[in-house]
Amino acid sequence: MTSRRAIKKLPLGMGRRRAIIVGAGQSGLAVAAALVEGGLTPQHEFVIIDASSGETSWANRWHSMVLLSDARHSTLVGYPTVGNQRRHLTANEMSRYLADTAARIGVKPLWRTRAIGVERRGAEETTLVLSTSVGDVQTRNVVCATGAASRPRRPQWFSGLDVPGMALHSSDYHDPKQLPPGDVLIVGGGNTGVQLARELNDSHTVTLSVRTPRRRHALAFFPHSSGRYRHLIEGKRQPEPLYTDSYQSLRRDGIAISSAVTSAHGPTVSLADGSTLTPTSVIAATGYLPGDDWLPDHAHPTGHHPTQTTIPGLTVAGMPRFSRPGSDTIHGIHRDALLIARSILDRP
């Protein structure tokens, strides 16, 4: 959070805006589209900033990645993609779609501009100060749209790993040629881990480490079932099902399924069943953390108004903790966007 100092620098293109959206991905564009629908003009009444150099995170996913949802459920409401709506877009296609959609909405994100903190300023609590990598700026509304899966989640034991090949998070994996020959341990039994195990099985000896086994469900259920499964009796949230493969299918094709990793020391990985492995390379398909680390500690969900925080004027888009299950999908962000746009338009 910024200190109560005078604003020394006004970033070009950010001054005197009614709202600043932080994040130019699916959530940020959904909010921008809703604001335009509400009558606001991009670059004049609101602006989008993003820390990247000009492309969304989709451009950095592994080359063969295909979205679980089909084209009908992989686009923003009102901005369909061309072609067969039953097909599943690749990560590169998704990246191009978002760039094209930004142009259709009329927004021109300010790239290489990272949000550092935000604080409320003013006796009437109507002014926010957004601290960024290029300076501080005042605005009436700030939208955190930096994504529910923004930062790679690496297990604690990962830092103790020292394998002869490569040790990387799935966010840094691109294709099988990236890894040297030898055994590959993939840690994480979710959809990403299963897909990577399937891809690498043609060129490497693969072991998939699974902490919490997941059942397989038909791909047709996605994205409506994403993040929504709860135990019928206990009511607890269940891990997202597997949609593209099953552990049984992987085993039939020669992929070993092991128990969870508990620790790593140099080249040796210890498992929950007491056994050890010495893989050549390790990929941690252990998910992501939300991009809300720049928000102040006291910015909590209100509990009664989705997307709203305990700081007036600060809203969050696309993060289920601040909204509802499914809001972190590109199809499910629409409701968040409408709520945020309405709050910005109604706020004095």
N, C-alpha and C positions, 0 to 999 in steps of 0.2 A: 504494500500500500504506500502511496506517496505521502510525503510529509507536508505540513501546511506552509509551504514556501510559495513565494510569488512565481507565477508562470514566466519562465525565462524565454521560451521559444515556442512559437506557434507553427506547427508543421504545415507545410504547403498543402492546400486543398482540404484542410481539416477544420479551419476556423469557422465559427458562427453556423454550425450545423445543428439541426434539431436533434439528430440522432447519429451515433457512430456505431456501426456494426463491426465487431471484431471477428474475423473469419470469413473467407471468401469461398468456402465449400458449400455443400448442399444446404446446411442450416442457414448460413448467411444469405445465400441467394434466395431461399424461400422467404425469409423475412423481407428482403429487398423487394421481391415480387409483390408481397402483400402491401408494403408501403406504397409502391407505385400504383397498385390497384386502389389504394385509399386516397390517392391524389398528390402524394409527395414526389418531388423531382429529384432523381439521383444526382449526385455531385453538387447539388445546390442546397437541398434541405436535409439530405443524409448522405453518408459516405461509408464505404467498406474499406477496412484495412486488413492486411494479412502479412504474416511474418515471412512467408515463402518468397521465392524469387520470381514467381509468376505462374505457378501451376499448383494444382491441388495434390493432396496426398495420393490420389488414385494413380498418378503418373509414376509413382515410385513402387507400386506393388509388383509382385513377380509376374513375369511376362505372360505366362499361360493362364493367369487368374481369370475366372469367369464368375460373374455375380450369381448368387443363389436365386435372386428374384428375376423374373423375366422383365422385358422392356416395359410392360404395363405398370409394373410396380417399382421401376428403377428410375423414374423421372419425376420431376416436380409437377404438381397439379397445374394444368394449363399450359405446360410446355413439353408436349410429347416428343419423342424421338422419331425419326423416320424409319421406314422399313418394317419388317415382321415384328409385331408386338409380342409374339410368343417366344422370341429368341432371347438368349441370355447374353448381355453385353460383357465384353472384356473390360479389364481395368483401363486400358488405353482408350477404348471407346467411351467409357464413362468420363474420363478426364476431358476428352474432346467435347462431350455433351455439355459438361458444366461450363466450359469456356464459351461454347456457342450460346448457351442459355444466358450467361452474363451479358453477352452482346445483345440478345433479344430483349432482356429486361432493360438494358440501357445503362448498366453500372460499369464503372471503370475502377476496379480495386486499386488502392494504394499499396503496392507490393513492398516487401522488405521493411515493413512497419510492424514491429512487435509490441503488443500490449504488455505492460509491466505491472500496472496496478490501477486501481480506481478508488476514489474517495468522494464522499459527499462534502460539499462546501456551500455555505450560505445559510443565513438565519432561517429562511423559508424552506430550506431543504429541497430546492428546485434545481440546483446546479451540481453537476458532477465534474470532477477533474480526472481525465484519463491520462495516465502517464504511459508514454510509449518510447520506443527506442530512438525516435527522432525528436522528442520533446513532449511537453504537456499541453493539453488542450481542454477547454471547458465546453461542456455540452449539457443538454437537459436529459438525454437518454443514452445509455450504453447497452448494447446487446452483446452478450457473450455467446458467440456462435462458433467456438473453437473446437467443437466436436466431442462426442462421448468416447471416441477411440483415437486419441490424438498423440499420446506418448507411449512408446513401447514399454510394456511391463516385463521386466527381467527378474527372475527369481533371485533370492538372496544368495543361493549357492553358486550362481553363475560367475561371480567374481573370482571364485576359487578354482575355476576350470582352466586347464592348460593342456589342450589337445594338440597333436601334431598337425592336424588339418586346420579347419576353421570352426570358430564358435561365434554364432551370430543369432540375433533375433530374426524372426520371420520377416520383419519389416525391411531387413537388409538383404534378404534372399531375392535373387532374380531368376536364375535358371540352373539346371544341373551342372553345367560346365563350370560354374562358379566354385564348385566343391572338388577337391582332389579325390582320386580313387580311394576306396576304403569303406569302412562301416560308418553309417550315419545314424545318430540317435536324434530322433525328433521328440521333443518334450512338449506334450499337450495333446489331449485326445479329442479336441473339438474339431470343427469343420476345417479349419486351416491346417491343423496337424495331419488330418486324414488326407486332405488333398495333396499336401506336400509329400506324404509317404507314398501315395499312389504315383506321383510324378517321378520321384527319385528311385522308385523300385526298378525302373528299366536300366539304370546306370550304376546303382550302388546297392549294397546290402543294408537294409533299413530295419531299424527297431523303433517302434512307436511307444513312448511311455505315457500311460494313462493313469491319471489320479482318480477321476470320477467317471466311470463308464457311462456312456450315453446310448440311448435307444435310437434306432433309425426311423425316420418318418418320411413320407413321400414329399418330394420337392414341391409338389403342388400346394402344400400347407404353408410354405414360406411366401411372403413375410408375415402373414397374419398371425402365425403362432410364435414368431420370434420374441423371446423374452417373456412369454406369457404362461408357460407351463408351470403349474403348481401341483403339489401332491394332493390327491383328492381328499385324504384324511387329515394329514398334518398341515396342509395349506402352505408348505414351504416352497419357495421358488426352486424349480428344477433346472439343471443345466440345459442349455439349448440343445435340441436333438441333432443328430447327424442327418443331413439331407441328401448327400451325394454318394455315400458309401457306408459300409458297416465294418465292424472289426472282424466279423466272420469272413467277409469277402477279402479283406486284406490278408488274413491268415492263409486263406486258400491260395493266394498268389505269392506266398513266401515271405510276407512281412511279419516280423516278430512283434508281439504285443507284450509289453512288460509293465510292471507296477510303477508307481510314482517314484521320481527321483527325490531323495532326501538330502543328499549332500554331494559335493564334488571336491576332490583334492588332487590338483595336478591333472593327470590324464585319466584318473579313476573316478567313475561315477557310481555312487551307492544308491541302491533301490530299497523301497519299503519292505520288500520280502527278504531282505538280508543279502541279496546277490549284488554283484558289482559288474560294471561294464567298462571297457577301455576303447571307446569309439575313436575313429579318426577325426570325425567332425560332429558338431552338435548344433542343432537348430532349436531355439526356444520359441515354440508356437504358443506362447503363454499370454497372448492378448495384449490389451492396451489400457492405459489410464485416460481419464477424461482431461480435456485441455482447459480445466478451470483452476489451474495452479496459480494463476495471476490474480485471482479474485481475493479480496480480503477475507480473513478468517471468520468475520462476523456476517458474511454474506450467505445466509442460510435460506433454504426454501421456506416460504410462508406456511406451507402445509394446507392452505385452503384455496390458493389461487395459483394454478399451474403457470410456470415460467417466471413468476414473480419472486423476487428475493426480499430480504428484510431491509434492503437499501432502496429507497424510492428512486425510480428511474433506471435501476439496473435489472435487466431481465436476462434469462438464459434460455437458449433455443437448442433443442436436440439432445438434451441430457435427461434421461428418465428420472434421475434423482430430483430434479427440479420440476418434473412434469408427470409423465405416465409411461408405462411400458409401450415400446414401439415407436416412441418419439425420436429415437436415434436412427431410424431407417429413413431413407429418402422419401418413401411413400408416406411415412407416418409423421414427417416434420410439418406437414401442412397445417395441422391444427395449432401447433405451437406458434407458427408464423402468424396466423390470423389473430391469436390472442395477443401477441406482442405488438403487432401493428395497431390493434385497437387501443392498447394501453398507451402507445406513443401518441396516437392521434387525439386521444381523450385527455392526455396529461396537460395541465396548464403550463 
